[in-house]
Amino acid sequence: MDDQLSPEERARYARHLILPEMGEEGQKKLKKSSVIVVGAGGLGSPTLLYLAAAGVGKIGII
């Protein structure tokens, strides 16, 4: 996976990038991260949506 953010990713995550707590380094860490969610029901479904929208690199569903 590329370590740099593409122009499309910069536009998509522009609000994340301006946060001092997040910034570009934080977004790169999210892009490299992996998460597994157990279940895709009432709690898992919105969790998956938020993880994807935040830019998590790999999401597994069990």
PyMOL commands that place a pseudoatom at each C-alpha (Angstrom):
pseudoatom trace, name=CA, resn=MET, resi=1, chain=A, elem=C, hetatm=0, pos=[0.000, 0.000, 0.000]
pseudoatom trace, name=CA, resn=ASP, resi=2, chain=A, elem=C, hetatm=0, pos=[1.327, 3.440, -0.927]
pseudoatom trace, name=CA, resn=ASP, resi=3, chain=A, elem=C, hetatm=0, pos=[2.539, 5.545, 1.998]
pseudoatom trace, name=CA, resn=GLN, resi=4, chain=A, elem=C, hetatm=0, pos=[1.440, 8.844, 0.438]
pseudoatom trace, name=CA, resn=LEU, resi=5, chain=A, elem=C, hetatm=0, pos=[-2.065, 10.261, 0.228]
pseudoatom trace, name=CA, resn=SER, resi=6, chain=A, elem=C, hetatm=0, pos=[-3.388, 10.707, -3.299]
pseudoatom trace, name=CA, resn=PRO, resi=7, chain=A, elem=C, hetatm=0, pos=[-5.021, 14.000, -4.345]
pseudoatom trace, name=CA, resn=GLU, resi=8, chain=A, elem=C, hetatm=0, pos=[-8.407, 12.251, -4.135]
pseudoatom trace, name=CA, resn=GLU, resi=9, chain=A, elem=C, hetatm=0, pos=[-7.678, 11.097, -0.571]
pseudoatom trace, name=CA, resn=ARG, resi=10, chain=A, elem=C, hetatm=0, pos=[-6.515, 14.590, 0.385]
pseudoatom trace, name=CA, resn=ALA, resi=11, chain=A, elem=C, hetatm=0, pos=[-9.834, 15.984, -0.856]
pseudoatom trace, name=CA, resn=ARG, resi=12, chain=A, elem=C, hetatm=0, pos=[-11.870, 13.203, 0.825]
pseudoatom trace, name=CA, resn=TYR, resi=13, chain=A, elem=C, hetatm=0, pos=[-10.150, 13.573, 4.206]
pseudoatom trace, name=CA, resn=ALA, resi=14, chain=A, elem=C, hetatm=0, pos=[-9.577, 17.350, 4.099]
pseudoatom trace, name=CA, resn=ARG, resi=15, chain=A, elem=C, hetatm=0, pos=[-11.411, 17.881, 7.383]
pseudoatom trace, name=CA, resn=HIS, resi=16, chain=A, elem=C, hetatm=0, pos=[-9.312, 15.225, 9.103]
pseudoatom trace, name=CA, resn=LEU, resi=17, chain=A, elem=C, hetatm=0, pos=[-6.106, 16.776, 7.817]
pseudoatom trace, name=CA, resn=ILE, resi=18, chain=A, elem=C, hetatm=0, pos=[-6.796, 20.192, 9.363]
pseudoatom trace, name=CA, resn=LEU, resi=19, chain=A, elem=C, hetatm=0, pos=[-7.301, 18.740, 12.853]
pseudoatom trace, name=CA, resn=PRO, resi=20, chain=A, elem=C, hetatm=0, pos=[-4.129, 19.182, 14.935]
pseudoatom trace, name=CA, resn=GLU, resi=21, chain=A, elem=C, hetatm=0, pos=[-4.772, 15.834, 16.676]
pseudoatom trace, name=CA, resn=MET, resi=22, chain=A, elem=C, hetatm=0, pos=[-5.027, 13.988, 13.351]
pseudoatom trace, name=CA, resn=GLY, resi=23, chain=A, elem=C, hetatm=0, pos=[-3.167, 15.674, 10.528]
pseudoatom trace, name=CA, resn=GLU, resi=24, chain=A, elem=C, hetatm=0, pos=[-1.548, 13.921, 7.594]
pseudoatom trace, name=CA, resn=GLU, resi=25, chain=A, elem=C, hetatm=0, pos=[0.494, 11.515, 9.738]
pseudoatom trace, name=CA, resn=GLY, resi=26, chain=A, elem=C, hetatm=0, pos=[-2.615, 10.317, 11.560]
pseudoatom trace, name=CA, resn=GLN, resi=27, chain=A, elem=C, hetatm=0, pos=[-4.464, 9.769, 8.291]
pseudoatom trace, name=CA, resn=LYS, resi=28, chain=A, elem=C, hetatm=0, pos=[-1.519, 7.780, 6.926]
pseudoatom trace, name=CA, resn=LYS, resi=29, chain=A, elem=C, hetatm=0, pos=[-1.596, 5.595, 10.055]
pseudoatom trace, name=CA, resn=LEU, resi=30, chain=A, elem=C, hetatm=0, pos=[-5.323, 4.975, 9.542]
pseudoatom trace, name=CA, resn=LYS, resi=31, chain=A, elem=C, hetatm=0, pos=[-4.674, 4.070, 5.904]
pseudoatom trace, name=CA, resn=LYS, resi=32, chain=A, elem=C, hetatm=0, pos=[-2.107, 1.460, 7.015]
pseudoatom trace, name=CA, resn=SER, resi=33, chain=A, elem=C, hetatm=0, pos=[-4.277, 0.050, 9.819]
pseudoatom trace, name=CA, resn=SER, resi=34, chain=A, elem=C, hetatm=0, pos=[-6.407, -3.112, 9.870]
pseudoatom trace, name=CA, resn=VAL, resi=35, chain=A, elem=C, hetatm=0, pos=[-9.601, -3.754, 11.827]
pseudoatom trace, name=CA, resn=ILE, resi=36, chain=A, elem=C, hetatm=0, pos=[-11.802, -6.832, 12.230]
pseudoatom trace, name=CA, resn=VAL, resi=37, chain=A, elem=C, hetatm=0, pos=[-15.442, -6.354, 13.211]
pseudoatom trace, name=CA, resn=VAL, resi=38, chain=A, elem=C, hetatm=0, pos=[-17.326, -9.349, 14.598]
pseudoatom trace, name=CA, resn=GLY, resi=39, chain=A, elem=C, hetatm=0, pos=[-20.897, -9.190, 13.362]
pseudoatom trace, name=CA, resn=ALA, resi=40, chain=A, elem=C, hetatm=0, pos=[-22.595, -6.850, 10.936]
pseudoatom trace, name=CA, resn=GLY, resi=41, chain=A, elem=C, hetatm=0, pos=[-25.894, -6.397, 12.748]
pseudoatom trace, name=CA, resn=GLY, resi=42, chain=A, elem=C, hetatm=0, pos=[-27.275, -3.445, 14.657]
pseudoatom trace, name=CA, resn=LEU, resi=43, chain=A, elem=C, hetatm=0, pos=[-23.933, -2.303, 16.092]
pseudoatom trace, name=CA, resn=GLY, resi=44, chain=A, elem=C, hetatm=0, pos=[-21.496, -3.723, 13.564]
pseudoatom trace, name=CA, resn=SER, resi=45, chain=A, elem=C, hetatm=0, pos=[-23.164, -2.209, 10.513]
pseudoatom trace, name=CA, resn=PRO, resi=46, chain=A, elem=C, hetatm=0, pos=[-22.787, 1.473, 11.468]
pseudoatom trace, name=CA, resn=THR, resi=47, chain=A, elem=C, hetatm=0, pos=[-19.351, 0.733, 12.911]
pseudoatom trace, name=CA, resn=LEU, resi=48, chain=A, elem=C, hetatm=0, pos=[-18.219, -0.587, 9.530]
pseudoatom trace, name=CA, resn=LEU, resi=49, chain=A, elem=C, hetatm=0, pos=[-19.611, 2.501, 7.818]
pseudoatom trace, name=CA, resn=TYR, resi=50, chain=A, elem=C, hetatm=0, pos=[-17.724, 4.845, 10.162]
pseudoatom trace, name=CA, resn=LEU, resi=51, chain=A, elem=C, hetatm=0, pos=[-14.475, 2.893, 9.871]
pseudoatom trace, name=CA, resn=ALA, resi=52, chain=A, elem=C, hetatm=0, pos=[-14.659, 2.984, 6.082]
pseudoatom trace, name=CA, resn=ALA, resi=53, chain=A, elem=C, hetatm=0, pos=[-15.499, 6.693, 6.051]
pseudoatom trace, name=CA, resn=ALA, resi=54, chain=A, elem=C, hetatm=0, pos=[-12.585, 7.437, 8.390]
pseudoatom trace, name=CA, resn=GLY, resi=55, chain=A, elem=C, hetatm=0, pos=[-10.153, 5.818, 5.956]
pseudoatom trace, name=CA, resn=VAL, resi=56, chain=A, elem=C, hetatm=0, pos=[-9.168, 2.583, 7.670]
pseudoatom trace, name=CA, resn=GLY, resi=57, chain=A, elem=C, hetatm=0, pos=[-7.051, 0.614, 5.178]
pseudoatom trace, name=CA, resn=LYS, resi=58, chain=A, elem=C, hetatm=0, pos=[-8.309, -2.952, 5.685]
pseudoatom trace, name=CA, resn=ILE, resi=59, chain=A, elem=C, hetatm=0, pos=[-11.619, -3.956, 7.242]
pseudoatom trace, name=CA, resn=GLY, resi=60, chain=A, elem=C, hetatm=0, pos=[-12.519, -7.571, 7.939]
pseudoatom trace, name=CA, resn=ILE, resi=61, chain=A, elem=C, hetatm=0, pos=[-16.009, -8.786, 8.805]
pseudoatom trace, name=CA, resn=ILE, resi=62, chain=A, elem=C, hetatm=0, pos=[-16.648, -12.002, 10.715]
for i in range(1, 62): cmd.bond("trace and resi %d" % i, "trace and resi %d" % (i + 1))
show_as sticks, trace
zoom trace
